[in-house]
Amino acid sequence: MSKRIIVTDQAPQAIGTYSQAVQAGNTVYLSGQIGLDPRNMQLVDGIEAQIHQVFGNLRAVCEAAGGNLGDIVKINIYLTDLGHFAKINEIMAQYFSQPYPARAAVGVASLPRGALVEADAVLVLA
């Protein structure tokens, strides 16, 4: 099996030993994205801004892989405060349409760089 590493400057560069995404066959595994602005690698302020930035970062990686958010079949969302669950649903509806991808939302104690939200995803290309 061959794999292709997906890289774009439209999403934050990896801050560790990982790739932004890896394609194996027609499946693309997107690494977790936090609310880093790729232009300055700084975390944007507030939960709403971070959620929008996370989905924007995921969209940029999807596009670099030759797909779009609509090609995501599974998304995992990690929140440091599950009280933001309704806000995730509200904002996610601005980026995705039905049928929605499968999803998990998990409460976590902390995220890299003090982020409030992180998401990773699996994309399937046609």
N, C-alpha and C positions, 0 to 999 in steps of 0.2 A: 504494500500500500504506500502510495506517495502522499506527501503532505506539503501544503503551501502555507507559508507564513504571510499573514495579512498585516500590512503596516500603512498607516496614514498619518500625516501631520495635522489632519483635521480633528484628531482626537488626542488626548494626552499621551505622551510617550510613556512606556512602561516605567514604573518606579521600583521595579524589582526584577527578579529573574523569571520573566514570562514575556510572552508575545501578546500583542493586542488581540490577535485571533489566529487560529490555525484551521485550515481547511483540510479535510480528509474526505476524498470522494466529493459528494455534493453537499456534505455537512460541514458547517463552519461553527466552531466553538469560540465564542466571544468571551474574553477575560472580563473580570469585574471592572466596572467603571464607577468612579466616584465623581463628585461634582467639581472636578478640576477644569479650569478654563485652559484649553490647549495653547492659547497664545502666550500665557505667562506662567502656566503650571501652578496657579494659585486656586485655592478652594473658593468658590463663590459663596456669598453670604446668605444664610437662611435656608430653611427646609424647602420652600417652593422653588427658589433659584437652583438649589442643588438637584432637586428632582428633574427640573427642565434640563439642566446641564447633563445629567446622567443619560437621559433619553437622547439628547443631542449627540453626545459622545458615542452612544451605541449606534445611532443612525449613521454617523460618519464611518464607523468601522464596517457596518453592514454594506454601505455604498462602496467602500474600498474593496470589499469581497465580491462585488458585483450583484448585490441584492439590496433589499430595503427592509425597514422595520416590519412590513407585512409578511416577510418571509420567515420571521422568527416563529418557531414552534414551541419553545419553552423559555421562560424567563424566571430567574430567581431574584428576589428583591430582599435586601437586608436592611433593617431599620434599627437605629439605636433607641427609638421610641415608637412602640406600636400604636401610640396615640396618633401618629401621622398616617395610619393605614387609609383613612378616608381621603386624605390629600393625595396619596399615591393613586387611588382609584380615579379621582377627579382629573388629575393631570395625565395619567396614562391614557384616558379616553381621548385626549387631544392628539396623541401620537399613534394610537392603534384603533382599528375598527373591527367589527365582528366579521368573521369569528375570531375571537381573541386567542392569543397563544395560551398554552397551559402555563400555570404560574404557581410559585410558592412565595410567601412573604414570611420572613423569619426575623424575630427580634434578636438582636445581638448586643453584647456589652459595649463593644467599641469597634470602630472601623479605622483604616489607615488615615493619617493626617487629621484626625478628629472629624471626619466626614459624618454626616447624619444618615446618609443613604448610599447604598451601592447596589448595582445590578449586573448580573451576567446573563448570557443567553446562548441558545442554540438556534442556528439559522440553517434552513435547508434551501439550497438553490435548485431551481428547475432545470 
